[in-house]
Amino acid sequence: MTPLKTERLLLRPWTDDDFEPFAAMSADPEVMEHFPSTLTRAESDAVAARLQAHIEKHGFGFWALELPGVAPFIGFTGMQYVTFDAPFVAQPPARTVEIGWRLARERWGKGYATEAARAALAHGFGPLGLPEIVAFTAATNTRSQSVMARLGMTRDPAEDFDHPNVEDGHRLKRHVLYRIRP
Ligand SMILES: CC(C)(COP(=O)(O)OP(=O)(O)OC[C@H]1O[C@@H](n2cnc3c(N)ncnc32)[C@H](O)[C@@H]1OP(=O)(O)O)[C@@H](O)C(=O)NCCC(=O)NCCS
């Protein structure tokens, strides 16, 4: 696939060189605050490989983010199929696509996630012809929800849900859902 370009960023497939800086992010408690735990190197590598496999299989996914001429890897942004079951998830053969982002801590506060996500949405509603894209995150993750709101995504609190892959009673169980259409 051709990388997506924005004013400051490149959204591209993953390379082997991305795995090390991604592992550093995955081991950072601040980056992983709204996930169940930080990741070991092996766990982080497995996540990166899974994200790259989605791109290879479907032609889109959570792309690696590069700042050309500045930093070869600062995190990821993109879209992927939702694979767990929840009230908002379409039943096969229909599929639900989510948009998401994760940046290294030193890259927060510069608008990169929103800039990359705008390019991903344009790709989703343009070439991919998706009818709708959702985003979800732990109710506590206000920073990520701000990205969703900046993109023009909207939340109906009636659609808040308990994430099926998070154990009952866990502080991250409750999730919010945002939606956007072309
Ligand atoms: C969620 C996450 C990607 C948000 O990053 P972020 O930097 O806050 O979001 P953006 O890239 O949209 O940047 C917006 C901020 O950059 C500022 N900014 C600075 N320069 C800017 C520019 N040129 N253009 C736009 N915004 C700019 C904005 O004012 C805003 O600042 P504020 O947070 O003080 O209001 C980041 O916190 C993260 O990686 N968290 C950990 C992983 C995670 O939780 N992912 C989501 C799971 S669902």
The ligand as an SDF file (V2000), in Angstrom:
LIG
                    3D

 48 50  0  0  0  0  0  0  0  0999 V2000
   -4.3970    9.4760   23.1330 C   0  0  0  0  0  0  0  0  0  0  0  0
   -3.1600   10.2020   22.6150 C   0  0  0  0  0  0  0  0  0  0  0  0
   -2.7480    9.6830   21.2560 C   0  0  0  0  0  0  0  0  0  0  0  0
   -3.5450   11.6880   22.4960 C   0  0  0  0  0  0  0  0  0  0  0  0
   -2.4020   12.4550   22.1580 O   0  0  0  0  0  0  0  0  0  0  0  0
   -2.4790   14.0320   22.1390 P   0  0  0  0  0  0  0  0  0  0  0  0
   -1.1290   14.5350   21.7960 O   0  0  0  0  0  0  0  0  0  0  0  0
   -3.1370   14.5130   23.3800 O   0  0  0  0  0  0  0  0  0  0  0  0
   -3.5130   14.3390   20.9580 O   0  0  0  0  0  0  0  0  0  0  0  0
   -3.2880   15.1990   19.6560 P   0  0  0  0  0  0  0  0  0  0  0  0
   -2.2200   14.6080   18.8320 O   0  0  0  0  0  0  0  0  0  0  0  0
   -4.6230   15.3710   19.0380 O   0  0  0  0  0  0  0  0  0  0  0  0
   -2.7510   16.5930   20.2030 O   0  0  0  0  0  0  0  0  0  0  0  0
   -3.6190   17.5230   20.7740 C   0  0  0  0  0  0  0  0  0  0  0  0
   -2.8470   18.4640   21.6620 C   0  0  0  0  0  0  0  0  0  0  0  0
   -1.7400   19.0310   20.9190 O   0  0  0  0  0  0  0  0  0  0  0  0
   -1.8100   20.4690   20.9620 C   0  0  0  0  0  0  0  0  0  0  0  0
   -1.1410   20.9790   19.7590 N   0  0  0  0  0  0  0  0  0  0  0  0
    0.1030   21.5140   19.7610 C   0  0  0  0  0  0  0  0  0  0  0  0
    0.4790   21.8200   18.5130 N   0  0  0  0  0  0  0  0  0  0  0  0
   -0.5470   21.4970   17.6960 C   0  0  0  0  0  0  0  0  0  0  0  0
   -0.7520   21.5850   16.3080 C   0  0  0  0  0  0  0  0  0  0  0  0
    0.1980   22.0680   15.4820 N   0  0  0  0  0  0  0  0  0  0  0  0
   -1.9140   21.1350   15.7890 N   0  0  0  0  0  0  0  0  0  0  0  0
   -2.8750   20.6530   16.6010 C   0  0  0  0  0  0  0  0  0  0  0  0
   -2.7350   20.5560   17.9470 N   0  0  0  0  0  0  0  0  0  0  0  0
   -1.5790   20.9650   18.4870 C   0  0  0  0  0  0  0  0  0  0  0  0
   -3.2880   20.7320   21.1220 C   0  0  0  0  0  0  0  0  0  0  0  0
   -3.5140   22.0260   21.6280 O   0  0  0  0  0  0  0  0  0  0  0  0
   -3.6740   19.6550   22.1250 C   0  0  0  0  0  0  0  0  0  0  0  0
   -3.1690   20.0210   23.3730 O   0  0  0  0  0  0  0  0  0  0  0  0
   -3.9800   19.7660   24.7700 P   0  0  0  0  0  0  0  0  0  0  0  0
   -3.9760   18.2860   25.0050 O   0  0  0  0  0  0  0  0  0  0  0  0
   -3.1790   20.4940   25.7550 O   0  0  0  0  0  0  0  0  0  0  0  0
   -5.3490   20.2810   24.5400 O   0  0  0  0  0  0  0  0  0  0  0  0
   -1.9830   10.0630   23.6030 C   0  0  0  0  0  0  0  0  0  0  0  0
   -2.3500   10.6050   24.8400 O   0  0  0  0  0  0  0  0  0  0  0  0
   -1.5670    8.5850   23.8140 C   0  0  0  0  0  0  0  0  0  0  0  0
   -0.8300    8.0370   23.0020 O   0  0  0  0  0  0  0  0  0  0  0  0
   -2.0270    7.9900   24.9260 N   0  0  0  0  0  0  0  0  0  0  0  0
   -1.6710    6.6180   25.2580 C   0  0  0  0  0  0  0  0  0  0  0  0
   -2.3070    5.5920   24.3550 C   0  0  0  0  0  0  0  0  0  0  0  0
   -3.8080    5.6580   24.3890 C   0  0  0  0  0  0  0  0  0  0  0  0
   -4.4050    5.8340   25.4450 O   0  0  0  0  0  0  0  0  0  0  0  0
   -4.4080    5.5080   23.2000 N   0  0  0  0  0  0  0  0  0  0  0  0
   -5.8230    5.5030   23.0460 C   0  0  0  0  0  0  0  0  0  0  0  0
   -6.4060    4.2190   23.4600 C   0  0  0  0  0  0  0  0  0  0  0  0
   -8.0700    4.0690   22.9050 S   0  0  0  0  0  0  0  0  0  0  0  0
  1  2  1  0
  2  3  1  0
  2  4  1  0
  2 36  1  0
  4  5  1  0
  5  6  1  0
  6  7  2  0
  6  8  1  0
  6  9  1  0
  9 10  1  0
 10 11  2  0
 10 12  1  0
 10 13  1  0
 13 14  1  0
 14 15  1  0
 15 16  1  0
 15 30  1  0
 16 17  1  0
 17 18  1  0
 17 28  1  0
 18 19  1  0
 18 27  1  0
 19 20  2  0
 20 21  1  0
 21 22  1  0
 21 27  2  0
 22 23  1  0
 22 24  2  0
 24 25  1  0
 25 26  2  0
 26 27  1  0
 28 29  1  0
 28 30  1  0
 30 31  1  0
 31 32  1  0
 32 33  2  0
 32 34  1  0
 32 35  1  0
 36 37  1  0
 36 38  1  0
 38 39  2  0
 38 40  1  0
 40 41  1  0
 41 42  1  0
 42 43  1  0
 43 44  2  0
 43 45  1  0
 45 46  1  0
 46 47  1  0
 47 48  1  0
M  END
$$$$
